[in-house]
Amino acid sequence: MSVNEHYMNLPFDLSGSRAKNRFRNELLWGLKKMLELYKDGNDFTMVFDYSCDIEVHKQDSLEFYQLKTQNNSNAYTIDRILKTNNSGDSILGKLYILKYDPKSSEKDDIKISLVCNAPLNDGKKTFNNVEIVDIANIDSKAVKKIKEMIKKELKLTEEINLKNSHYEKTSMDLIYPEKTLIGEIALFFEDTFNSEPKKVNMLFKMLKGEIERKASFELAEITYEGILEKKGVSKNYLDVFLHEYKDTADTAVEKAKRFVEDRYQNNFIVKLKLLRSISQMMSQLSLNNMQVKEMEEKIKEYFSEENLPNLPETEIDIIEEICTEMMPNKLIEISESDIKALVILVMKKIEEGVYEI
């Protein structure tokens, strides 16, 4: 049975969407998880509030995450995750049933995780400093109790094995997650794109709004593809969306460096000087050095609409021509390499739309 066929036979729960029809703070943990998955580079779609709080759909696998919050410093106990409500459902039982197909066969490859801001206590040990606890490997008495209680709750005839079943302690504030997520997004951009995001607060609000819209969708889709479309956020969507918020100035700097490395790869000394000069010129521009800014403005004039037709055809020739004209009026402390680096930076900023011509 394929992943999508198994998934379409699972019970779904839209009560959260229908009862509240609003975004829940717990789902912002999904945003944090989504950014982590994006770094891996594999395709995925994250579905919100359907069979489970957070679902990760990959080509050949499914992952389910149920989030619980604790307002005090107490640990989460085995008795608590096994305690049944008036309907006879426990926290772990509602999660564990997602591992079973219509023939009551347990799917070992499906991952389930109970996520909480409190550590797990298995009756013998509190896992204070463990982020992910493999439930199958906690205290043997606790494992036996879990197997017995879940088997009874789900009315199973076969023993359960607890494979791919986890308890995750998150350091993220599940009560007021906004406080940490904006910083998480900024760090994500630095690690992934080597760039700061533009308008990080707006970026956060837009991502939050998209997740809220998906989580609040109320109609039960009859097709697997429909569920992924209406209730999910895909990596492909993130690819387009996140790149819109990359700082184009930072992108231009990276393009300038790549240009130098490609065009001057056979001249190590020139390449090294230019790379250092790019960093130096960017530093001076960020410090609002007026002399460097004036040079930058003069270079930009060469790329005005009226001057553009008079420039040489190749980039190297353009750089050399502008440098030759700029050299007689340069300051003593500005080297030829600095001017050349500044010309390259201006060219790449124009390409990225940072400057209009």
C-alpha positions in Angstrom: 0.0 0.0 0.0 1.4 3.4 -1.0 1.9 6.3 1.3 -1.0 8.3 -0.1 -3.3 5.3 -0.1 -2.5 4.6 3.6 -3.0 8.3 4.4 -6.4 8.5 2.8 -7.6 5.7 5.1 -6.6 7.5 8.2 -9.1 9.2 10.5 -9.1 13.0 10.1 -10.0 15.6 12.6 -11.2 19.1 11.5 -12.8 20.0 14.8 -10.0 22.4 15.6 -10.5 24.1 12.3 -14.3 24.3 12.6 -14.5 25.1 16.3 -12.0 27.9 16.3 -11.3 28.7 12.6 -8.2 30.6 13.7 -4.6 30.1 14.0 -3.2 28.2 17.0 0.1 29.1 18.5 1.1 25.5 18.4 1.2 25.5 14.6 4.0 28.0 14.6 6.2 25.1 15.8 5.3 23.8 12.4 7.0 26.8 10.8 10.2 26.1 12.8 10.0 22.5 11.7 9.4 23.6 8.1 12.5 25.7 8.0 14.5 22.7 9.4 13.1 20.5 6.6 13.9 23.1 4.0 17.6 23.0 4.9 17.7 19.3 4.1 16.9 20.0 0.5 14.3 17.2 0.1 10.8 17.7 -1.3 8.0 17.8 1.3 4.6 19.2 2.0 3.6 20.1 5.5 -0.1 19.6 6.3 -1.7 21.5 9.1 -4.6 20.3 11.4 -6.0 17.4 9.4 -5.2 13.9 10.8 -2.8 15.5 13.3 -1.5 18.9 14.4 1.5 18.8 12.1 2.1 16.3 9.3 5.1 15.9 7.0 4.4 14.3 3.7 7.4 13.1 1.7 7.6 11.0 -1.4 7.8 7.7 0.5 7.1 8.5 4.1 4.8 10.2 6.6 5.5 11.9 9.8 2.9 13.0 12.4 3.5 15.5 15.2 1.1 16.2 18.1 1.9 19.3 20.2 1.1 19.7 23.8 1.9 22.7 26.0 2.7 22.7 29.7 2.4 26.0 31.7 4.5 24.8 34.6 7.9 23.2 35.1 6.5 19.7 35.8 7.6 16.8 33.6 5.1 15.0 31.3 4.4 11.6 32.7 3.6 8.3 31.1 0.3 8.3 33.0 -0.6 11.6 31.5 0.0 10.6 27.9 -2.0 7.4 28.5 -4.9 8.9 30.4 -8.2 8.6 28.4 -10.8 11.2 28.0 -14.6 10.8 28.1 -14.5 9.4 24.6 -11.9 6.8 25.6 -9.0 8.4 23.7 -5.6 9.1 25.1 -3.0 11.6 23.8 -0.7 8.8 22.7 -3.5 6.6 21.5 -4.9 9.2 19.1 -1.4 9.7 17.7 -0.5 6.0 17.6 -3.6 5.0 15.6 -2.1 6.9 12.6 0.4 4.1 12.3 -2.3 1.6 11.3 -3.8 0.8 7.9 -7.4 -0.4 7.3 -6.3 -4.0 7.9 -5.0 -3.1 11.4 -1.4 -3.6 10.3 1.1 -1.5 12.0 3.3 0.6 9.7 6.7 0.7 11.2 8.1 3.3 8.7 5.5 5.9 9.8 7.0 8.3 12.3 4.9 9.7 15.2 6.1 12.3 17.7 4.5 13.8 20.8 6.1 17.3 21.0 6.0 19.2 24.3 7.8 22.0 26.1 8.3 19.8 29.1 10.6 16.8 29.5 9.3 13.3 29.7 9.4 11.3 32.9 9.1 7.5 32.4 8.6 6.8 36.1 12.3 6.1 36.6 14.0 9.0 34.8 13.3 12.5 33.7 14.8 13.2 30.2 15.7 16.9 30.9 18.6 17.2 28.5 17.4 14.9 25.7 15.7 16.5 22.8 14.2 13.4 21.2 13.4 10.3 23.2 12.8 7.0 21.6 9.8 5.7 23.4 10.7 2.0 22.7 13.9 2.5 24.7 12.6 4.1 27.9 12.2 2.2 31.2 11.0 -1.3 30.5 8.1 -1.0 32.9 6.9 2.1 31.1 7.3 0.4 27.7 5.2 -2.5 28.9 2.5 -0.3 30.3 2.3 1.8 27.1 2.0 -1.3 24.9 -0.7 -2.8 27.1 -2.7 0.4 27.4 -2.5 1.4 23.7 -3.4 -2.2 22.6 -6.4 -2.1 24.9 -7.5 1.4 23.8 -7.2 0.7 20.1 -8.7 -2.7 20.4 -5.8 -4.4 18.8 -5.2 -8.2 18.6 -1.4 -8.0 17.9 1.3 -6.6 20.1 2.6 -3.1 19.2 6.3 -2.5 18.7 6.7 1.3 19.2 9.1 1.6 16.3 9.5 5.2 15.0 7.6 6.5 18.1 9.2 9.5 19.8 8.7 12.2 22.5 10.3 15.5 21.6 11.1 18.2 24.1 11.2 21.5 22.3 13.0 24.6 23.7 10.7 26.8 21.6 8.1 28.8 23.6 4.9 27.0 22.6 2.8 29.5 24.5 4.2 32.7 22.9 6.2 31.4 20.0 6.3 34.7 18.1 9.1 35.9 20.5 11.6 33.3 19.2 10.4 32.7 15.6 11.5 36.0 14.1 15.0 35.4 15.3 14.8 31.8 14.0 13.9 33.1 10.5 16.8 35.6 10.5 19.2 32.8 11.5 17.7 30.5 8.9 18.4 33.1 6.1 22.0 33.5 7.2 22.6 29.8 7.4 20.7 28.9 4.2 21.2 31.9 1.9 24.1 33.6 3.4 21.9 36.7 3.5 19.6 38.6 5.8 15.9 38.7 5.0 14.3 41.8 3.9 11.5 43.1 6.2 11.8 40.1 8.5 8.7 41.1 10.5 6.6 41.2 7.3 8.1 37.9 6.2 7.1 36.3 9.5 3.5 37.7 9.3 3.2 36.5 5.7 4.3 32.9 6.6 2.1 32.9 9.6 -0.8 34.1 7.5 -0.3 31.3 5.0 -0.1 28.7 7.7 -3.2 30.1 9.3 -5.1 29.9 6.0 -4.1 26.3 5.5 -4.9 25.3 9.1 -8.3 27.0 8.9 -9.4 25.3 5.8 -12.6 23.4 6.8 -13.7 21.2 3.9 -12.7 17.5 3.8 -11.0 16.8 0.5 -11.7 13.5 -1.2 -8.3 13.2 -2.9 -4.8 13.0 -1.5 -3.6 15.7 -3.8 -6.5 18.0 -2.8 -5.6 17.7 0.9 -1.9 18.6 0.2 -3.1 21.6 -1.9 -5.7 22.9 0.5 -4.1 22.0 3.9 -0.4 22.0 3.1 2.6 24.2 2.4 5.1 22.7 0.0 8.8 23.1 -0.4 8.2 24.5 -3.9 6.0 27.2 -2.4 8.7 28.1 0.1 11.4 28.2 -2.7 9.5 31.0 -4.4 8.3 32.8 -1.3 11.6 32.9 0.6 13.6 34.0 -2.4 11.4 37.1 -2.6 12.6 38.1 0.8 16.3 37.6 0.2 18.2 40.9 0.6 19.0 41.7 -3.1 22.0 43.8 -1.9 23.5 40.8 -0.2 22.8 38.7 -3.3 24.6 41.3 -5.4 27.6 41.0 -3.2 27.7 37.3 -3.6 27.3 37.6 -7.3 30.2 40.1 -7.4 32.4 37.7 -5.5 31.5 34.8 -7.8 32.2 37.0 -10.8 35.7 37.8 -9.5 36.4 34.1 -8.7 35.3 33.0 -12.2 36.8 35.8 -14.4 40.1 36.0 -12.5 40.6 32.4 -11.6 43.9 32.3 -13.5 45.4 35.2 -11.6 45.4 34.5 -7.9 46.9 37.8 -6.8 44.4 39.9 -8.7 41.5 37.7 -7.5 42.6 38.0 -3.9 43.0 41.8 -4.1 39.6 42.2 -5.7 37.8 39.9 -3.1 39.4 41.9 -0.3 38.4 45.1 -2.0 34.8 44.0 -2.3 34.6 43.4 1.4 36.4 46.7 2.1 34.1 48.7 -0.2 31.0 47.1 1.3 32.2 47.9 4.8 32.9 51.6 3.8 29.4 51.9 2.2 27.7 50.5 5.3 29.7 53.1 7.4 28.4 55.8 5.1 31.9 56.8 3.9 31.0 59.9 1.9 34.0 59.7 -0.5 33.2 56.0 -1.4 29.5 56.9 -1.8 30.4 59.7 -4.2 32.5 57.3 -6.2 29.6 54.8 -6.3 27.3 57.5 -7.6 29.7 58.5 -10.3 30.0 54.8 -11.4 26.3 54.5 -11.5 26.1 57.4 -14.0 28.0 55.3 -16.5 25.0 52.9 -16.5 22.4 55.6 -17.1 20.0 55.1 -19.9 21.7 57.6 -22.1 25.3 56.3 -21.4 24.5 52.6 -21.6 24.6 52.3 -25.4 28.2 53.8 -25.4 29.6 51.1 -23.0 31.7 48.3 -24.4 30.0 44.9 -25.0 31.8 42.7 -22.4 31.8 43.1 -18.7 35.6 43.0 -18.4 35.9 45.8 -21.0 33.3 47.9 -19.2 35.1 47.5 -15.9 38.4 48.4 -17.4 37.1 51.5 -19.2 35.3 52.9 -16.1 38.4 52.2 -13.9 40.6 54.0 -16.4 38.3 57.1 -16.3 38.0 57.0 -12.5 41.7 56.6 -11.7 42.9 60.2 -12.2 40.5 61.5 -9.6 40.8 58.8 -7.0 41.8 59.5 -3.4 45.2 58.4 -2.3 43.9 55.8 0.1 41.7 54.2 -2.6 43.5 51.6 -4.7 42.9 50.6 -8.3 41.6 47.3 -7.0 39.1 49.2 -4.8 37.7 51.1 -7.8 37.5 47.9 -9.9 35.7 46.2 -7.0 33.3 49.1 -6.7 32.5 49.0 -10.4 31.8 45.3 -10.2 29.5 45.8 -7.1 27.5 48.5 -8.9 27.1 46.3 -12.0 25.8 43.4 -9.9 23.5 45.6 -7.9 22.0 46.9 -11.2 21.5 43.3 -12.3 19.7 42.5 -9.1 17.5 45.6 -9.3 19.0 47.3 -6.3 19.7 50.3 -8.5 17.5 51.3 -11.3 18.9 52.7 -14.6 
